[in-house]
Amino acid sequence: MTEELTPAEAYAAARLRAAEEATALAPFRALYDFELDPFQIEACQALEAGKGVLVAAPTGSGKTIVGEFAVHLALEQGRKCFYTTPIKALSNQKYADLVKRYGAGKVGLLTGDNSVNSEAPVVVMTTEVLRNMLYAGSQSLRGLGYVVMDEVHYLSDRFRGAVWEEVIIHLPESVTLVSLSATVSNAEEFGDWLDTVRGDTEVIVSESRPVPLWQHVLAGRRIYDLFEEETDHGGRGSGRREVNPDLIRLARMENSRPMGGRDRRRGREADRERERRQRSRVWTPGRPEVIERLDAEGLLPAITFIFSRAGCEAAVQQCLYAGLRLNDEAGRARVREIVEERTASIPTEDLHVLGYYEWLEGLERGIAAHHAGMLPTFKEVVEELFVRGLVKAVFATETLALGINMPARSVVLEKLVKWNGEQHADITPGEYTQLTGRAGRRGIDVEGHAVVLWQRGMDPGHLAGLAGTRTYPLRSSFKPSYNMAVNLVDQFGRHRSRELLETSFAQFQADRSVVGISRQVQRNEEGLEGYREGMTCHLGDFEEYARLRRELKDRETELAKQGAAQRRVAAATSLERLKPGDVIHVPTGKFAGLALVLDPGLPAGRANGHRGFEHQDGPRPLVLTAERQVKRLASIDFPVPVEPLERMRIPKSFNPRSPQSRRDLASALRTKAGHIAPERHRKQRSAAADDREIARLRTALRAHPCHGCDEREDHARWAERYHRLQRDTKQLERRIEGRTNTIARTFDRIVALLTEMDYLRGNEVTEHGKRLARLYGELDLLASECLRDGVWEGLNPAELAACVSALVFEARQSDDAVAPKLPAGKAKAALGEMVRIWGRLDALEEEFRINQAEGVGQREPDLGFAWAAYQWASDKGLDEVLREAEMPAGDFVRWCKQVIDVLGQIAAAAPRENSTVAKNARKAVDSLLRGVVAYSSVG
């Protein structure tokens, strides 16, 4: 029996209910068939109170509810709401969700290749589209009340992150910003910055997962719990979690192999049997075995993260060969029906090329891959079938962890190491959290499961550290660009632009970091006082004596470097004299031994090598070794000069990609020169032996009073510490100086270069500058210079597509052994001219201290996609283009879309009079936008 309220209490409760019902939040809550979480209610109330919000919460926790409330408020108030996402697939997904709720008339979509109802009150768009609208002063910004920035933690992305900061800084003050982020460890810092640049911003952080997460290790036939007692299930609860002792014992046993020859009296057979029993418990299960095990435990659907596209495809094939079937007949029929409906527009001849039938076979069995190399349509079908429960096992690369709505019951990690573009590195706690965050479907699963496969050498303690740490700091990647500079100066003038850039999150973080460095400088100065006392000598000034020792050491080092430099110059000069057909002996390195020069690697012979190698590292000859390898060597392989031992004719039919060609030529090389012994180089007399400065310093040292001190070496150790700490302190002081106004200083250098090139004149943007303002992308200045110099005039649409591809394409792995195939005639000449212009810009950037290593400046154009773009724009078939490009369909479509995007910019920026570029750019777009490229996106 409930306790009756007093009249006063009943009146107060009634007033509270009436106040709640009068808010916009009450009817919004009624739209959902579940109760909102406290963090969602708190964020919505802050929004209704007119504040901006930053919501940081785990994947799958329902952050987007807050974004949807912003849409609701905008429609109620008769204002506009822009909903931005980092990727087109997410934009398509969110557009479909909002159309379902509010109808197609009220919702629009704007991505690089889609424009639907763009003047609607609610428009979903990629962040780049909004940035471009802000710079162009688009009329669509009128009446804008709210901007939702979904996945705002993307501003850490080193390639695209700057766009998020540009939008946040440049949005009108009247716009309320809703920032939705994954769990980050410095949300308060980011919130403080938003408060500074956007005004009153409420920071709401939720670290509790909506579905508890259990952590496991799968070893052999058994699934072990990672923790002995899962008290907070992956959250930040206060309960201390101990690593499962069974796992620790397993690791100890697995990692201790029996010593050779031990216990012979008991018999080797017994040892082998014992070892076999140990191994049988802890093997790493195969992929089909893992899926079968998860299925038996009721842990499907599952996403298995494999950090390789080829690995994902191989995993599907392995499951098919193993006879795995996760769908019944009704499921198979439904899958076929959906797939045929979604792919109806793809011509039959293209289906064979795309591997459609093998892909469909996997889908019918409930198994699929998901990675960037797949056709976008195929990926979207996999996502739809997974959400519907018709695909139960997906093998994916880590790109799936970013934003796409594909929650699973379980997530499997095959390894805790991935290739980061430069080396194999352990995944970070932040990456582990992002990947495992997919496990556990809200409203479907009671709990989610993260399963890591056992690997020999695994440390359960390290895994527990990954699983228990929530470190995912948001780091700004903001850098000024040429396009940004002209747009800012055009809108605000140089002085105001500089002030605006000082408000970036990058500068905010740099300024904060200076405080800690200043404290370290103070501590160092106290340490220097102590070291100075330790090196005091009663015989004289030990600081002066230590300086003489350092000068002597520095002079000896300098002479050694000069000798090494002279040897390098002599070696480089000898390399420059090499010609194709010279037989040489490579003195050191991985490819030491007999080799045949195929290409001397000089500037004139350059096609598409690395940025400036011939200027910085000397010639890089391409050789065939006696072991049949074709390799591009570097100066490090030639510490001494090299002379040709013999000459050989290289057959015109020689193909470096053909194993048979390499085998035949290597055999001829060994026959021709295998018996010739290389000449040995004699070591020269050291320059230090005859150096007057070294002699003077040695005399001064011996004459110094401190030289005769009994404690000389003790004093010297203190002096060395003093010198090292003094050097470190000066570096810290330079860092403090360097971090103050860093963004503005970079902007000043960019403005100086643009002024030199007549893009800017003081606060005036010239005609050339206005053209640059319409060109967005990594090579914006190169594209503008090509238009300025008329490089693309007279090219047909296919040739123009080939040239523009060099502005966007970047090979996943550099392959400088073979020059890329290029279209002949005008296109080849234009591509060569583009590389020459880039060389001129590169020299200018060096002069103005614009450093590409810091993320500013123009990388070298990559010609690797030019032939594929030319072929496709020339109406060649998909089979032929993909075969010659040696590229997956998904990559091909993605690069074509990027070429189309830049062609659209060029069509808008190109001169209108006496020029064919704008017209041919539009024709090139039409030529590329066909077949798989045209039907590659749903929505």
KAWO-V122786 format. One line per field, one symbol per residue. psi: psi as a letter, one per 30 degrees, with the letter a starting at -180 (. if undefined). burial: 1 if it has 9 or more other ideal C-beta (glycine too) atoms within 8 Angstrom, else 0. A space follows every 50 residues. Layout:
# KAWO-V122786
psi=???
burial=???
This chain:
# KAWO-V122786
psi=kkkkkleeeeeeeeeeeeeefflfeeeeeffkglkkleeeeeeeeeefgg llkjjjllkgfhefeeeeeeeeeeeefgllkkjklfleeeeeeeeeeeee eflfffklkjaegkjjhfglfkkklleeeeeeeeefhkfffkgkekkkjk hfffffkfefefeeeeeeefkkffkkkjkklljlfheeeeeeeeeeffaj kkjjkkfkkfkkkkklkjkbfkjkkekejieghfahlfkkkkkjfeeeee eeeefjkkkkgkheffkeeeeeeeeeeeeffgljkleeeeeeeeeefhgl lkkjjkhkeeeeeeeeeeeeefgkjfkaeeeeeeeeeeeeefgffkkeff eeegheeeeeeeeefgklljlfflkeeeeeeeeeeeefgfkfjkjllfff fiekiillelkkjelgklkgfelklkkleeeeeeefffkjjkfekellkk kkkkkkgkjeeeeeeeffkijikjkkgkkkleeeeeeeeeefleeeeeee ffgleeeeeeeefeeeeeeeeeeeeeeeeeeeefgkkffajfeeeeeeee eeeeeeeeeeeeeeeeeeeeeeeeeffllkfkkljjelafgkaklkkekf hlefgkehaljgefeegakikklklfggkjkjllfffifllkkkelklkj kffkjffjeeeeeeeeeeeeeegffkkkkkkkklkkfffgkeeeeeeeee effkeffgkfgeeeeeeeeeeeeeeeeeeeeeeeeeeffkheeeeeeeee eeeeeeghfkjbgkkleeeeeeffjkleheeeeeeeeeggegkfkleeee eeefeffekjkekkigekklklklbeeeeeeeeeeeeeeeeeeeeeeghj jffggkajlkkkgfgeeeeeeefgglleeeeeeefhkleeeeeeeeeeee eeeeeeeeflkekhkfeeefeeeeeeeeilbeeegfkk.
burial=00000000010010000001001111010000000110111111111100 11111111011111111111111110001111111111111111110110 01000111111111011101011111111111111000011001111111 11111110011111111111100011111111110010111111100100 11111110111111111111001111100101111000001011001101 10110000000000000001100110010011101011011111100011 11111110101110110111000101100011011101100110010011 11110100111111111111110111111111111100011111111101 11110111111110010100000000101111111111111100101111 11110001010111111001010101111111111111110001001101 11111111111011001101100110110011011010010111110111 11001100110110001101111111010011111110101011111101 11000101100011000111111111010111101011011100110101 00010100001110110111011100000000000011001001001101 10010110100100110111111011011001101100110111011111 11111000110000110111111111101111111110001100101111 11111111100000000001011000110110111011001101100101 01000101111111111111111000011111011001111111111111 111111101100001011011111111110011011100
